[in-house]
Amino acid sequence: MEEATQLNAMKHRARIANDEEMLMKGMLNVQIEKKDPMAWANVKKIGRLISKKWKLKEPSWQLISESRR
């Protein structure tokens, strides 16, 4: 029962933080982001396609890490 209470408290704090962020963005005239579910669905499709056709021994994250050095 204690874990459920802690989880609810964490969710509550996350909602408050999100509300504060939105308020601050509004006060600073920052454009509020709108998430497009279709865009994320397309990103997931592309990711699956890339992973299916991946031919290199190294994983993509390792190549990205090495390219940044």
N, C-alpha and C positions, 0 to 999 in steps of 0.2 A: 504494500500500500504506500509505503514511503517513496518508492521509486516513481509511482504514478504522480504523487504530489510534487516531487522534484521536477518531473517532466512538464507538468502543467505550469509550474512556476517559470521554467525556462521558456516555454512557449509564450507565456504572458510577457516576459521581459523582451522577447524577440518582437512581439507585436508592438510594444511600447517603443522600442528602438526604431522600428520601421515607421511608426507614426511620427516620431521626432524627426527622422530623416526627411520625410515628405513635407513636414512643416518647414524645416530649414530650407529645403529646395524652393518651396513656395515663397518664402521670405526673401531669398536671394535671386528670385526670378530665374531659377535654373529649370530648363525644360525637363519635365517628368518623363521618365522612360516608360514606354508601353511595350510589354512583351507580346510578341506575336507567336501564338502556338504553332502556326503553320511553318514559320521560319525555323523553329526548333525541331519540328518533325523532319524538315528537309535536311537540317544539319545531322540529325541522327541517321537518316538514310545514306547520306554521303559518307559518314563515318563507317557504317556497316560495309558499304561498297569498297571503301579503301582497305578496310581490314581483310576482306575476302581476297582482294587482289594483291596484297602485300607480298613481295617476293624476296626482300632482303632478310638477312639473318638478324640484324639489329632491329630492336623495336623502334618505333617512330620517336618516342620520347628521348631515346638515347641519341638519335641523330640530331634532334633539335638541340639537346644539351650540348653536344659537341660542336655544332655550328655556331653557338653563341660564344664559344671560347676564342 
